[in-house]
Amino acid sequence: MVIRRIYIIGCIIFVLGWQYIFANDTTDIVQGGNARMLALGGSPVNYYLLDYTNIFINPAYLKRFRNLVLIEGGSGFGNGSEYQAQNQQLGATFQFNENYFGFVIGKREGPMFAENSYGYQSGGSFIACDYMKSALDSYLQNLFIQAASEPLTPIQALGAFSLGEGIFGFSLYYSRWSRTDDGTGTVSLGKTCSVSLAQYGIKAGVLYGLNPLTKLDIAGCLRFNTASADYSNKDMSAPLQKSSFTANGYEMSATGRAFYELQPNLSLVPIARIEVFFYDPEVTSTPLSNFLLPLPNSYSKWECEAGIGIQSKWERGIAVCGISIQYITLKNDAVNNVGSIAQTTKYNRTWIDLPKINAGFEFSITSWLIGRAGFTKRISTQYTTIEAPATPPTESVISLEPGFIPSFGLSPTDQTLSLGLGLIVNQFIFNAYLADQTLGTGSYLLSGIQQNLFGVISMSYQY
């Protein structure tokens, strides 16, 4: 009887809530960062939505999201420590006359970082195959030297200005780490090792109204990743006297979407994007006959997606649903020594996601409280081929649900449905996201499971 009464009361609240949404059109849609995008079916981005996180895809959105301070509290998923949070960021945007600028500190981008790597999640011969740092680590570990660190303190500077009938935006990205040991630290007396990793990138984008009903959003990215190490030993009788490692990676991407208004507050949103990353490390040594060092592998990643969605909005809420097909392929040409002969084994792994679904629903419960729910799913066919020397090629095909959000470390069993809340206090907006896995087991304080933090928290201040 009690359960039945609770159910009836819940239905009444739901119906009254819907009436309240449509009868009180007084509050704009709230923009809420990573917590909002994840709660509304992002993986980690829902391309059928607008949010201030869009400035990281197309900097031209800086004009729309000007005069904003943004803070990402980070996430603790998959790092094995209840007190360590990844994906923490701090940034601000501001206006100067009719020009718009911004900066962000701490937002990691590019395949050099593990949390952005599909290969890092794949296992076997595909571990970190789009993650340059692992090749450098392997090289250093074979020298019995401490593995390198991640590039530190990524910084982005952004700008946007009006260009005729449109808006043009750009951003610059920089991140670097280096270390030199000369007879101390990770090397012993008489040895020297110098290591560095760095990323340099530029993005550019434009927003343009083709006509009163159609808005176009086009952006591109070019990024360079570099990793290097130089080692020397003053002992001329040592098996390895000198060696060097260099790797130059190149990342290029392009994204396009349009918002076509079918009728007031109802838009059709087609999207398309493509991304490619590749690098080919080189190792040299003295003497040249030294076979103790790992030989470099050649890696590449291709990713593309095309889809279409519907966005329905009103002043107190928004609902979106999109479906797409996604293609991801990783290639790894692995070189191994067999005696004194180098042999190459070619690995190729491809995912074809059909369908990939992103859906989300957001509504204002009151003028200061926003509720959100989302759904994301990838149904994928995975193809793996291996071509080894003097061995017939092998191929395997399997259907699966690939890992959810590489940059947030969630698996399909951890996340499909999601919930979120937004809290407005004057110009402050606090947003929280919960994966269904955390909902079921509780946060660390309740469950004692180290990976289960509250979820993801984003904060912003409009000034």
N, C-alpha and C positions, 0 to 999 in steps of 0.2 A: 504493500500500500504506500509506504514511504517513497519507494523508488518511483512508483507511478506518479505521485504528486510532484516529485522533483522533475520528472520528465515533462509533465504538463506545464509546470512553471517555466521550465527551460524553453518550451515551444512558444509560450506567451511572450517571454523576453525576446526571443528571436524575431517574432513577427513585429513586435513593437519597435525593435531595433531597426528593422527594414523600413517601417513607416517613418521613423525618425530620420533615417538617412535621406530619404527622398523628400521629406517635408521641410528640412532645415538645411538649405544649401548656403552655408555661411563660412565654411572653412575650406581652404585650399588643400590639395593633396600634399601630404608631407613627404619631403625627400629625406632619406635616412641612411645612406651609406651601405657598407657591407651587410650590416644586420638586416636592413630592409630588403636588399636585393636577394639575400639568401632565403629570407622568410617568404618572399614572393616567387619562389621557384627558380632562383638563379643557380647557375652551376659553373662558376660563381656569378655569372652575369646573365640576366634575363634581357635579351636584346629587344624585347617587345615593350620595355618600360623605359621611362626617363627617370634619372636619378643623378645626384651630383657626382656619383662614381663615373658617369659618362665622360667627364673631363679627362679621364685616363685613357679613353679610347679616341675621343675627338676633342682636342683642347678648345675648339670653337664654342663649346658649351660653357666656357668660362663666363661669357656675358650673361647667360641665364642664371648661373649660380655664383654671382658676384657677392662681395661683402659677406663672406662666410668663413667661419673657423670650423675645421673638422678634425675629429679625433677618433681613431680606431683603437679600441681597447685590446684587440688581438684575440686569438683563439688558442686553446691548449690541446686540440685534437691531435692524437697520434704522436706526441712528442715524449710521452712517458713521464712527464713531470707535472704535478698539479699546480705548480707555481710558475712555470715557464710559459710565456705566451708568444706565439708567432703573429706575424701580420699586423704589428702595431705601427700606426702612422700618425703624423701630426701635420696639418697644413692650414693654409689660409688663402683666400682670394680677396681681391680688393679692386676698386675702380679709381682711375685717374683720368678726369675729363671723360672722353668717350672711348678710352682704352681700358683694358682689363688685364690684370696680372694675378699671379699666384705662385705659391711654392708648396712643396710637400716633402717631408723628411721621413724616411723609413719605409716607403712603399717599394718592395722588391719586385723587379720585373725581369723577364728573360729566362731562357733555359739554363743559364749558369747556376741558377738557384734550384735546390732540390724540390722545394714545394711547388715549383712551376713546371716540373718535369714529368711527362708521361712515362719516359723510359725508366725513371727512378722507381716507379710503381710496378714495373712489369715483371721483374724477376729474371732469373736465368741469364742468358747471354744478352738480354736487353736492359739489364740494370743500368740506369743512368746514361743511356745512349744518346739522350739529348741534354746531358748535364756535364758540361766540360770539366768541372772540378774533379769528378771521379777519376778521369784519366791522369790528371796531375797528382792526385792523392796516390794512385797506384804507382806512379813513377817514383814519388818520394818515399813511399813505404818500402819499395825494393832497394832504395838506398839506405834504409833504416833511419829515415828522417821523419820527424813528425809531419803528419798530413797538413795541408794548407787550410787556412780559414776561409770563410765566405767573404766576398767583397763587403765592405762595411759602409754604413750610413748612406744608403742611396738618397740622392737629392734630385728633385725635379723642379725646374723653373718653367712657368707657363705664361703665355700671353695671348690676347685675342683683340681684334679690332674689326670695325665695319669695313666691308669691301663691296662697294656698290650696293646691290640688293641683298647681299649675303654677309656672312661673318666668317673671317679667317682666323684660325688659331694654330699655335705651335707650342711644343714643349721640348725641353732639353733634359737629358737624364745622365747622371754620372754616379758611379760607385766604384770604390777601389780598396784593395788591401795589399800590403807588402810586408816582407820580413827579410832581414839579412843576418846570418850567423857566420862569424869569422872566428873559428876556434872555440866557440862557446855555444850555449843553448843546445840545439838539436844535433850539432856536429861536434866532433872531438877536435883536439888540438891538431893544427896542420891542415884542417879542411874548411872549406867555405861553401856556403849555399845561400843563394839569393832567390826569393820566390815572390811573384806578384800576380794578382788577378784584377781585372778592371772591366767595366762596361761603360760604353758611351752610346747614347741613342738620341734620336730626334723623331718627333711625331708632328704631323701636320693634318689639319682637317678643315672642312668648310661646311657651313649650314646655309642652305639656299632654298628660297621659296619659288618653286617652279610656277605655281599659280596659287590663287587663294585657298585651294583645297589640298595642295600637295607640297610637303616640305621634304627636302633631300638632305641626307647626312652622309658625307663621304670622308674617310680618314685613312691615313697610312702611317707606317712606322718603319724606321730603319735603325738597326742596332748592331754595334760591333762588340764582341766579347773577346778578351785576350787573356791568356794564361801563359806564364813562362817561369822557368827555373834554370839556374846555372850552378853547376857543382864542380868543385875542383879539389884535388888532393895533392899536397906538396910532396908526398912520398912517391918518388918516381918508380918504385918497385911494386906499388899497389896495382891490383888487377884493373881498377878503373881510376884513371887519372883525371879525366875531364868528361863532363857530359852536359847536355842542355836539352831542355824540353820547351817547345813553343806550340801554341795552338791559337788560331784565329778563327773565331766563329762569326757567322753573318746571319742576322735575322731580318726578315722582311715580311710585312703583313699589310693587308688592305681590308677595310670594312665599309660596307655600304648598306644603308637602309632608307626607307621612305615612310612617311606618315601620310596616308591618303584618307581624307575625311569622307566617309560614305554618307554620313549625315551628322548633324551636330552631336558631338561627344561620342561618336563611334567611328573608329579609324581602322583601316587595313594597314598592316605593317609587314612588308616584305623585307627580308634581310639576306645578305650574302657576305661571306668573309673568306679570306685565304691567308695562310701563314706558312712560311718555309724557314727552316733553320738548318745549317750544316756547318761542319768544321772537320779539319783533317790535321791532327797533331803530327809533329815531327820530333824525332829524337836523334841526336848525334852523340857520339862518344869517342874517347881516345883511351885505349886503342880501338880501332874500328871493329876488331874481331871479338869485342866483348858481347856476349850473348846473355848476360845476367839481367839486363834491363828489359822491361816489357816493351814490345814493339807497338807503335801507335796504331789505333784503329780509325777508320773513316766513318763518320756518322752523318745522318741527315734525317730530318723530320718534315713531313708535309701534312698540312691540316686544312680542310676546307669545309664549309657548311653553307647550306641554302635552306631557307624556310619562309614561312608566312604565318602571321598571327593576327588576332583581332584584339583591339584595345577599346574598352568601353569605360567611360569615366563620367563622373558627376562631381560636384563640388565637395561631396562628403565621402567619396570613395572611388575605387577603380578596380576593374577586373580585366585580366589579360589571359590569353591562351595562345600558344604558338606551337607549331609542329615543324620539324626540320629533318633533313638528312645530313649526317656528318661523316666525313672521311678522314681518317688519321693513319699515316703509315710511318714506320720507323725502319731505317736501314742501318746495318752495322756490318762493315767489312772488317772482320777480326783477323789480325795477323799473329801467328804463333810460330815459335822456333821448333823445328823438328831436327835435332842435332844442330847443324850449321845452316840449315835450309829454312827460309821463311815461307810459310804456307798461309793462304788466305781462305777463310771460311765466310761465306756470305749469309747473313741472317736478314730476314725481311718479315716484319709483322704489320698487319693491316687490320684496322677496325672499320667496319661500316655500320653506322648507327642508323637504324630505320625501324621505328621512328625515334626521334629525340623530342621529348615533350617538356615544355616549360609553362607552368600556369600559376597564377597568383590572384589573390583577392584581398583588398584592403578597404577598411571602412572606419569612419570616425564614430566611435561609441559615444563620446562626448566631445566638447570643444577642446579638451586637453588629453584625451586618451584615444589611441588608434589601435585597432586590432588587425592582424594580418594572418593569412594562411597561404601555403604554397605547395606545389607538387612538381617534382622533376623526375624524369625517368629516361634512361638510355637502354634500348634493346639492341644489342650489337652482335654481329657475326665477326669472329676473329679468324684471320688467315695467317698461318705461320709457315714460312718456307726456309729450308736450310740447304745450302749448297756447299758441301765439304770436298776437299781435294780427293780424287780417286774414290769417291763415294756417290752413289746415285742420289739425286735431290729428294728431299722428303718434304711433305706438306701435311698440315693438319688444319681442320676447320672445326670451330666450336661456337655455339651460341651462349652468350653470357651477358651479365650486366656489369659494365666496366666500372672501375673505381670512381666515386663521386668527388668532384672538385679536387684535383691534385693539389692545388695551393692550400686547401684546408684539411687535407688528409682524411676525409671521410670515405668509408666504403659503402656499397649499396645497402648492406644490412644495417648500417648506422643511420642512413638518411634516405628517405623518399618523401614523406610528408614533413612539413615544418610549420611552426607557429612563430609569431612575433608580436611585439607590442611597441608602440611609440608613445612617449610621454612628453607633452609640451608644457614648459614652464616659462612664460613670457617668451623671450626669443631663444631660449634653450630647448633643444629637442634631444631626448634620450631614446635610443632604439635598441631593442634586445631581440636576439634570435635563438631559438631552441630547435635542435634536431630531434626527431622522434626517439632516437636512441637515448638521448639525455633525458627526455621526458619520461621514458620508461624506467630508467635505472636511477635517476636523480643525479644532482650535481655531486661533486667530490665531497662537499660537506655532509651530504646525506648518505652517499653510497660508499665512499672510500675508494672508488675507482679513480685512478690517477688521471686518466685521460679526460674524465668528465668534468670540465669546467662548466660554468653557467651556459656557455654557448659563445655567441659573438655579441659584443656591445659596441655601438657606434654613437657618438655624440657630436652635435653641431650647434653653432651659435650664429644667428643671423644678426648682423649689426648695421 
